[in-house]
């Protein structure tokens, strides 16, 4: 057995000092946090994880530590981690929980390779989130959003982009990265590749939206190659999801539709954002099934598949929202008409 074929200890594997097909092992760095983080992220990505969001969280923490003169793992204390938690007080509870989990995995790694004596995330305070209700657009609001026109040439079809995002219940990243080859006009579907949870799915699109897309591709994107974005930003590049979300908020504000986040009676009501188009599609679809007298519970797996959820339970939240909207509509109808037209006993 050659030296390269010899078994590796759990410590060697955890340190990422030996990677399949990655060439010779990296030269170990004793205690430098940036080097340890880079090697840890490299290991995670080598194992098949995209690891973008968590890597950003880890690097944010390292920037916080660097700003206080802490460059080595051995310098991290409970006090400095508490100070980081205070600096993140503005972060929403669910996001904060994700940040703790992301950093905790990195600290588990540091503990495994002997760089810190214990995982210092265990005592960080968790924040209990309020039950969240996403903003649901009305059909009138959607019509106004779909007719929005940007000021620059690259923004002129932004209203169509929003319409496609709603009609396909697409996430912001999915519509931003939609390519010309992903539209099948013959079958009337969009093909979404390697999205959240590394899932692919086929999304049927309403004929009127598909026709608008065809016109867009035949005119604005007539000479675009198959791997080009359907909706191009500056210099024919794909939209950056974060930038697109920011632009959507600006459009909503310009249309007079913006509402701030509100906490009312133990519930948190979200403000309009790009992802609200996806939420709105799901609730509108459920409301239509309710009105048609369909067995909504039996149809929920169809909605879950359409949305690309990893489990049907992730779609059940929309049942509650749709039920609340129906109840509110009933209460308004009752308050307005039942006194004038009482129901017969």
C-alpha positions as CSV (number, residue, x, y, z in Angstrom):
1,X,0.0,0.0,0.0
2,X,1.4,3.4,-1.0
3,X,1.5,6.4,1.3
4,X,-1.2,8.0,-0.7
5,X,-3.4,4.9,-0.3
6,X,-3.0,4.7,3.5
7,X,-6.1,5.2,5.7
8,X,-6.8,8.7,6.9
9,X,-7.7,9.5,10.5
10,X,-11.0,11.3,11.3
11,X,-8.9,14.3,12.2
12,X,-7.2,14.4,8.8
13,X,-10.5,14.1,7.1
14,X,-12.1,16.8,9.2
15,X,-9.2,19.2,8.5
16,X,-9.7,18.7,4.8
17,X,-6.0,18.0,4.4
18,X,-6.8,15.2,2.0
19,X,-9.4,15.6,-0.7
20,X,-10.3,13.2,-3.5
21,X,-9.1,14.5,-6.8
22,X,-8.0,17.7,-5.2
23,X,-4.2,17.2,-5.6
24,X,-1.7,17.4,-2.8
25,X,-2.9,18.3,0.7
26,X,-2.9,22.0,1.6
27,X,-0.1,23.2,3.8
28,X,-1.7,23.4,7.3
29,X,-2.0,26.8,8.9
30,X,-1.8,26.6,12.7
31,X,-4.5,29.0,13.9
32,X,-5.4,31.7,11.3
33,X,-9.2,32.0,11.1
34,X,-9.4,33.1,7.5
35,X,-7.3,30.2,6.4
36,X,-9.2,27.8,8.5
37,X,-12.5,29.1,7.1
38,X,-11.3,29.0,3.5
39,X,-10.2,25.4,3.9
40,X,-13.5,24.4,5.6
41,X,-15.6,26.0,2.9
42,X,-13.5,24.3,0.2
43,X,-14.1,21.0,1.9
44,X,-17.8,21.5,2.1
45,X,-18.0,22.5,-1.6
46,X,-15.8,19.5,-2.5
47,X,-18.4,17.3,-0.8
48,X,-21.1,18.7,-3.2
49,X,-22.5,21.6,-1.2
50,X,-22.9,25.0,-2.9
51,X,-22.3,26.5,0.5
52,X,-22.8,30.1,-0.6
53,X,-25.1,31.5,2.1
54,X,-23.4,29.8,5.0
55,X,-20.0,30.9,3.7
56,X,-21.2,34.5,3.7
57,X,-22.4,34.2,7.3
58,X,-19.0,32.7,8.4
59,X,-17.1,35.4,6.6
60,X,-19.3,38.1,8.1
61,X,-18.4,36.7,11.6
62,X,-14.7,36.7,10.7
63,X,-15.0,40.3,9.6
64,X,-16.6,41.2,12.9
65,X,-13.7,39.5,14.7
66,X,-11.1,41.0,12.5
67,X,-12.5,44.5,13.3
68,X,-11.7,43.8,16.9
69,X,-8.2,42.6,16.3
70,X,-9.0,38.8,16.6
71,X,-7.3,36.8,13.9
72,X,-6.9,33.4,15.5
73,X,-9.3,30.7,16.7
74,X,-7.8,30.6,20.1
75,X,-8.8,34.2,20.7
76,X,-12.5,33.6,20.4
77,X,-14.4,33.9,23.7
78,X,-18.0,33.8,24.9
79,X,-17.9,37.5,25.5
80,X,-16.9,38.3,21.9
81,X,-19.6,35.9,20.6
82,X,-22.2,37.7,22.8
83,X,-21.0,41.0,21.3
84,X,-21.6,39.6,17.8
85,X,-25.1,38.5,18.8
86,X,-25.8,42.1,19.9
87,X,-24.5,43.4,16.6
88,X,-27.1,41.1,14.8
89,X,-30.0,42.3,17.0
90,X,-31.7,43.7,13.9
91,X,-31.8,40.3,12.1
92,X,-35.2,38.5,12.0
93,X,-35.5,35.5,14.4
94,X,-35.5,32.9,11.6
95,X,-32.6,34.4,9.8
96,X,-30.7,34.7,13.1
97,X,-31.3,31.0,13.9
98,X,-29.9,30.1,10.5
99,X,-26.8,32.2,11.1
100,X,-26.2,30.5,14.5
101,X,-26.6,27.1,12.8
102,X,-24.2,28.0,10.0
103,X,-21.5,29.3,12.4
104,X,-22.1,26.3,14.8
105,X,-21.2,23.8,12.0
106,X,-17.9,25.7,11.4
107,X,-17.2,25.8,15.2
108,X,-17.9,22.0,15.4
109,X,-15.2,21.6,12.7
110,X,-12.8,23.8,14.7
111,X,-13.4,21.8,17.8
112,X,-12.9,18.5,16.0
113,X,-9.5,19.6,14.7
114,X,-8.5,21.0,18.1
115,X,-8.5,24.7,17.4
116,X,-11.1,25.6,20.1
117,X,-12.0,23.7,23.2
118,X,-15.8,23.9,22.7
119,X,-18.4,25.1,20.3
120,X,-19.1,28.7,21.5
121,X,-22.5,28.9,19.7
122,X,-24.3,26.8,22.3
123,X,-25.0,29.8,24.7
124,X,-26.0,32.3,22.0
125,X,-29.6,33.5,22.6
126,X,-32.2,32.2,20.3
127,X,-35.1,34.5,19.4
128,X,-38.7,33.1,19.2
129,X,-40.2,34.1,15.9
130,X,-43.8,35.4,15.6
131,X,-46.1,33.4,13.3
132,X,-45.5,35.0,9.9
133,X,-48.1,35.9,7.3
134,X,-46.6,36.9,3.9
135,X,-48.0,39.7,2.0
136,X,-50.6,38.6,-0.6
137,X,-51.2,40.8,-3.6
138,X,-54.7,41.5,-4.8
139,X,-55.4,41.0,-8.5
140,X,-55.6,44.8,-9.0
141,X,-52.2,45.2,-7.4
142,X,-50.8,42.5,-9.6
143,X,-52.2,44.2,-12.8
144,X,-50.4,47.4,-11.8
145,X,-47.1,45.5,-11.1
146,X,-47.3,43.7,-14.4
147,X,-47.5,47.0,-16.3
148,X,-44.5,48.6,-14.6
149,X,-41.9,49.9,-17.1
150,X,-38.3,50.7,-16.1
151,X,-36.3,53.7,-17.2
152,X,-33.4,51.9,-18.8
153,X,-33.5,49.8,-21.9
154,X,-32.5,46.7,-19.9
155,X,-35.4,47.3,-17.6
156,X,-38.2,47.7,-20.2
157,X,-39.5,44.2,-19.9
158,X,-39.5,44.1,-16.1
159,X,-43.2,43.9,-16.0
160,X,-43.1,40.7,-18.0
161,X,-40.5,39.3,-15.7
162,X,-42.8,39.9,-12.8
163,X,-45.7,38.3,-14.7
164,X,-43.6,35.2,-15.4
165,X,-42.5,35.0,-11.8
166,X,-46.1,35.0,-10.7
167,X,-47.5,32.7,-13.3
168,X,-44.8,30.1,-12.7
169,X,-44.6,30.7,-8.9
170,X,-40.9,31.1,-9.4
171,X,-38.3,32.2,-6.8
172,X,-36.4,35.3,-7.5
173,X,-33.2,33.4,-8.4
174,X,-35.2,31.1,-10.7
175,X,-36.6,33.8,-12.8
176,X,-33.4,35.8,-12.8
177,X,-31.4,32.7,-14.1
178,X,-34.0,31.6,-16.6
179,X,-32.3,30.8,-19.9
180,X,-33.6,30.8,-23.5
181,X,-33.2,27.0,-23.7
182,X,-35.4,26.6,-20.6
183,X,-38.6,27.7,-22.4
184,X,-40.4,24.9,-24.3
185,X,-43.0,26.7,-26.4
186,X,-44.2,23.5,-27.9
187,X,-45.1,21.9,-24.6
188,X,-45.9,25.3,-22.9
189,X,-43.6,24.8,-20.0
190,X,-40.5,26.2,-18.3
191,X,-37.7,23.9,-17.2
192,X,-36.2,24.9,-13.8
193,X,-32.8,23.4,-13.1
194,X,-30.8,22.8,-9.9
195,X,-32.8,25.2,-7.8
196,X,-33.4,25.1,-4.0
197,X,-32.8,21.6,-2.5
198,X,-30.9,20.8,-5.8
199,X,-34.3,20.0,-7.4
200,X,-35.3,20.2,-11.1
201,X,-38.9,20.7,-12.1
202,X,-41.1,21.4,-15.1
203,X,-43.6,24.3,-14.7
204,X,-46.6,24.7,-17.1
205,X,-47.3,28.3,-18.0
206,X,-50.7,29.9,-18.9
207,X,-51.1,30.4,-22.7
208,X,-51.4,34.2,-22.5
209,X,-48.1,34.5,-20.5
210,X,-46.4,32.0,-22.9
211,X,-47.5,34.1,-25.9
212,X,-46.0,37.3,-24.3
213,X,-42.8,35.3,-23.7
214,X,-42.7,34.2,-27.3
215,X,-43.1,37.8,-28.5
216,X,-40.3,38.9,-26.1
217,X,-38.0,36.2,-27.3
218,X,-38.8,36.8,-31.0
219,X,-38.1,40.6,-30.7
220,X,-36.0,41.7,-27.7
221,X,-34.0,38.5,-27.5
222,X,-34.2,37.5,-31.2
223,X,-30.4,36.9,-31.6
224,X,-29.7,35.6,-28.1
225,X,-27.9,32.2,-27.8
226,X,-29.7,29.3,-26.1
227,X,-27.7,29.8,-22.9
228,X,-28.4,33.5,-22.7
229,X,-30.8,34.9,-20.0
230,X,-34.4,35.4,-21.0
231,X,-34.5,38.7,-19.1
232,X,-31.1,40.4,-19.5
233,X,-29.8,43.1,-17.3
234,X,-26.9,45.5,-18.1
235,X,-24.8,44.4,-21.0
236,X,-27.0,41.3,-21.6
237,X,-26.0,39.7,-18.3
238,X,-28.4,37.8,-16.0
239,X,-30.1,39.8,-13.2
240,X,-28.5,39.4,-9.8
241,X,-31.2,38.1,-7.5
242,X,-30.4,40.5,-4.7
243,X,-30.5,43.5,-7.1
244,X,-33.7,42.3,-8.7
245,X,-35.3,42.0,-5.3
246,X,-34.2,45.6,-4.5
247,X,-35.6,46.9,-7.8
248,X,-38.9,45.2,-7.1
249,X,-39.2,46.9,-3.8
250,X,-38.5,50.2,-5.5
251,X,-41.2,49.5,-8.1
252,X,-43.7,48.5,-5.4
253,X,-42.9,51.7,-3.5
254,X,-43.2,53.8,-6.7
255,X,-46.6,52.3,-7.3
256,X,-47.8,53.2,-3.8
257,X,-48.1,49.5,-2.8
258,X,-45.4,49.3,-0.1
259,X,-46.5,48.3,3.4
260,X,-44.0,48.0,6.3
261,X,-43.7,44.8,8.4
262,X,-46.3,44.9,11.1
263,X,-46.7,43.0,14.4
264,X,-50.3,42.7,15.3
265,X,-51.9,40.5,18.0
266,X,-48.9,38.1,18.1
267,X,-48.7,37.8,14.3
268,X,-46.0,39.3,12.0
269,X,-47.4,40.6,8.7
270,X,-44.8,40.8,6.0
271,X,-44.2,43.6,3.5
272,X,-44.4,43.2,-0.3
273,X,-41.3,41.7,-1.8
274,X,-40.4,39.7,-4.8
275,X,-41.1,36.4,-3.1
276,X,-44.6,37.7,-2.4
277,X,-45.5,37.0,-6.1
278,X,-44.8,33.3,-5.4
279,X,-46.9,33.4,-2.1
280,X,-49.7,35.2,-4.0
281,X,-49.9,32.6,-6.7
282,X,-50.1,29.8,-4.1
283,X,-52.9,31.4,-2.1
284,X,-54.8,32.5,-5.3
285,X,-54.7,28.9,-6.6
286,X,-56.1,27.6,-3.3
287,X,-58.8,30.2,-3.2
288,X,-59.9,29.2,-6.7
289,X,-60.0,25.5,-5.7
290,X,-62.1,26.5,-2.6
291,X,-64.5,28.5,-4.8
292,X,-64.8,25.6,-7.3
293,X,-65.7,23.2,-4.5
294,X,-62.6,21.1,-5.0
295,X,-61.1,18.8,-2.4
296,X,-58.2,21.1,-1.5
297,X,-56.4,18.7,0.7
298,X,-56.2,16.1,-2.1
299,X,-54.9,18.8,-4.4
300,X,-52.2,20.1,-2.1
301,X,-49.5,17.7,-3.4
302,X,-50.1,19.2,-6.9
303,X,-49.4,22.6,-5.5
304,X,-46.4,21.4,-3.6
305,X,-44.9,19.8,-6.8
306,X,-45.6,23.0,-8.8
307,X,-43.8,25.1,-6.2
308,X,-40.9,22.7,-6.0
309,X,-41.2,22.2,-2.3
310,X,-39.3,19.3,-0.8
311,X,-42.3,18.2,1.3
312,X,-46.1,18.8,1.2
313,X,-45.9,20.2,4.7
314,X,-44.1,23.2,3.4
315,X,-47.2,24.1,1.3
316,X,-49.7,23.7,4.1
317,X,-49.0,27.2,5.5
318,X,-50.9,28.5,2.5
319,X,-54.0,26.7,3.6
320,X,-54.1,28.8,6.7
321,X,-53.6,32.0,4.8
322,X,-56.3,31.2,2.3
323,X,-58.7,30.2,5.1
324,X,-58.1,33.6,6.8
325,X,-58.8,35.4,3.5
326,X,-62.1,33.5,3.1
327,X,-63.1,34.2,6.6
328,X,-62.3,37.9,6.3
329,X,-64.3,38.1,3.1
330,X,-67.2,36.3,4.8
331,X,-67.1,38.7,7.8
332,X,-67.1,41.7,5.5
333,X,-70.0,40.3,3.5
334,X,-72.0,39.6,6.7
335,X,-71.4,43.0,8.1
336,X,-72.5,44.7,4.9
337,X,-75.5,42.6,3.8
338,X,-76.9,40.3,6.4
339,X,-78.8,43.1,8.2
340,X,-80.5,44.1,5.0
341,X,-81.0,40.6,3.7
342,X,-81.2,38.2,6.7
343,X,-80.9,34.5,6.0
344,X,-84.1,32.5,6.4
345,X,-84.0,30.3,9.5
